[in-house]
Structures are given as structure tokens and as C-alpha cells.
């Protein structure tokens, strides 16, 4: 048996667009994900999250599921366009009321809310009027929205996450076009990423200047990173793996913990990588009270052969713009895979935590997402017997435990993705990550084996 530190935070996570539904209810404005999902060809079978889990109308029931598991914390996101239908300007009080009900229900049941301000659902008006993340002015609009959230919810919310996985917004949204707003470019990902960091910096500055001393909460960001394991122990492959991690996580974490983008990115991206103004640099440096990590998988990394043609380097699997980082990714056919084709590599979770611990001077870390999609789970009978998910979660928690006890990593919490089966972005409803099965026709929720197993882990503070 492996016991976790006393105040270890056991949580589960969702995101507004993936679970809420009620897309046109009570004054909610449209987001770029509404527009994207409603565009033919962008999501699996044209699926949208107009209804999805209908969490908007199942709020009490969903909090009861959390309570039944003994969950210590619940990570959810606020839909910017539910509070500010145009992204700026007048406030939709019905939206505020919904999140008040959710926060109050959580607290009444002893569950700590961890709130993400931006989980990819940019108000559509800001995309159409300003070009969204490409416009430097987006930082001010986000800071004003964030301030509204601190004002209205900060008396009860003490854990804030500014952005979820800016890498996905930049690379999948502006590089590969897999996610909203569906743009394909080799320059825009770097511009979007830069403005995302500026958005984060502004919002944190507002919190620290006007709210933190009184409300006594913490604020940070959560970044995703897949581990890069050197394919061989040659120096070339070790350097390639390190570069792969710098282009994935260093891109977003280095400016926050070290004051600028990694040198390896400056060298390779050149003029397409923006420069921070002195003011932005100061604002972004040190702007996270904790290190949020979303971690799922790993790939081998190797140095390309000297004569390798540029552009053949599997952009889809490559963390960052493939041609820029020049890291060849591959995998071991022996590795088990999830239904998304992601390798199940728990050993890599420990290495990832250690890498962060070493590179960023031992920050307090929270794993804010980890979990797996499994096949066949549209059938509730199959979903109820998700021993493979239980095994996945146990193996990653074992690796996390080793990182704490053997490597001295300051890991303070772990959140399963996800509480519920939900709308898995471009994959629609075809990929299921939930601790609970959701029947998307009836809205019926059913706990899977993994939900019971996780409840026992929480109860015993151990695995
Ligand atoms: C994360 N990738 O998305 C998100 O934060 C969740 O909303 C999502 O449901 C979950 O992980 C499972 O996918 C990711 O291509 C999407 O590397 C894509 C990637 C990583 C994370």
C-alpha cells in the first residue's frame, strides 16, 4: 500500500463546453467551439456540445456523484460567453447565478472548487471582431473577464487556473486546425501562444493587485506535456528529447519560471517567435503560485538524419511545430494504447514530474488532468467494467507516488480527467474518459468500476 501526503488533493475535472450543454439557455453567447462544431466536417459525425451531458440542468445530481466518491476537489471551467455573451460589455446575471449555484453546492458538500477561467471556449464575438487570440488586445479583455470572476466568485473560490493547455489553443487551434478556430499556419501558433501568456500575466496581475490579499486564494496556469524519451542513449537523441520538451512545455513554462522562451526555440523559430516587452516579461515572470500539469502519454524522440527532408516529421504527434523543432517521434509497438491511440506509459509520468521539479526549481505541482479513453464504452455494461481504466489510474498514481517519495517532487494533488464521459472535442462523443458513463440520449449517469476504486483510494488516502 502506498500512502499519500496528508493534505493531498484528490480531484476530478471537466470543462464547460464539454459538459454543460444549454448552449443557448439563459443568455449564453456563442463561443468559437459552437461555431467550429457546427461547421460541417470539423468534428466526428458533426457532433456538437449543444446538449452533451446537460450538466447545466444536472448540477445537483453531478455534485451528488462527486460527494458519493468522497471527492476533495472538483475542477471545472467557466464559460466566458455565459458571463459575457459578447466577450466584453454587459454581464449576463443568469450565467453568474448558475456558477454561484454550482460553487455553493460544492462547498455545501465539502468539495473544494478549482476554477479554470479559459478552457478554449472563446466568445465568438471576440474572434469575429478582434481575431481572437491573434490580437494583443485580447489580454485586456481576458483580464476584465477574469476580474469579473474574482469579484463575483472569489469570496468562495480560492483556487484559480487562468488557462487550460495554451499549447492546444496555439498548436491545434492555430497550427494544425484540428481545434477551434480551425486555423492552419506556421506563424500564428507563436502569436497565439504569446498572447495567451500575456492574457495569463494580466489576469494574475489583477488578482494579485486587487484580490489576493483579501481573498487569500492561489492562482496559476495548467500546461499539458507528453514526455519525450530519448530513443537511444546517444547525446544526439538526448538533446532531441530535451528540445522536444522545451518546444512543448518550456514554450509556456519558461517565460513564467525563467523569464523568456527556451534558447532552443529562439534559435530555430527565429523571427516568428515574438519578443516580450519589458513590461510583459516582468508581469509574466513568477506569475504562477503552483505548477499545473495535464499529463497523459509519451513518445520516443530522436535527432533526424542530417539529410532528412524538412516537413516529414509527423506533425500530428509532435508537440510543437514539427518542422521547427526537428525531433523525430516514434513509439514502442509493445506499449499499450488508449482508445485515442495514446501510449500508456506511467513511468514517463514520474520522469515528467522530475523534469519540472529540476527545471523550475521545485515548484508545488498539481496534476490537473490524467486519465484515459477506452473503447466500447458507449455500452454501459462494458463501461461499468472498466478495470483497464482503474489499472491506468493506479499505475499513474504509483508513478506519482514514487516521484513524491523517491525523487522529492512536491506533488500536492491529482485530478482525474474526467468526472463524466463528455464531448471530446474533435472526436465528439466517440471517445469516453469518464469515471461515470453518460447515456447521451437519456442523460443517465452510471458509475464505472473506476469511480468506486477511486473513491476507495480517496477514503484511504492511498493506493
Ligand atoms: C486535454 N494533444 O486535451 C483537455 O484539457 C481536455 O479538455 C480533454 O478532454 C483531455 O485532455 C483529453 O483529450 C488535449 O493532442 C487534447 O496532445 C489534445 C492533446 C492533449 C490534450
Boltz pocket constraint, residues with backbone or C-beta under 6 A from the ligand:
constraints:
  - pocket:
      binder: B
      contacts: [[A, 15], [A, 18], [A, 164], [A, 165], [A, 168], [A, 224], [A, 294], [A, 316], [A, 369], [A, 417], [A, 423], [A, 424], [A, 425], [A, 433]]
      max_distance: 6.0
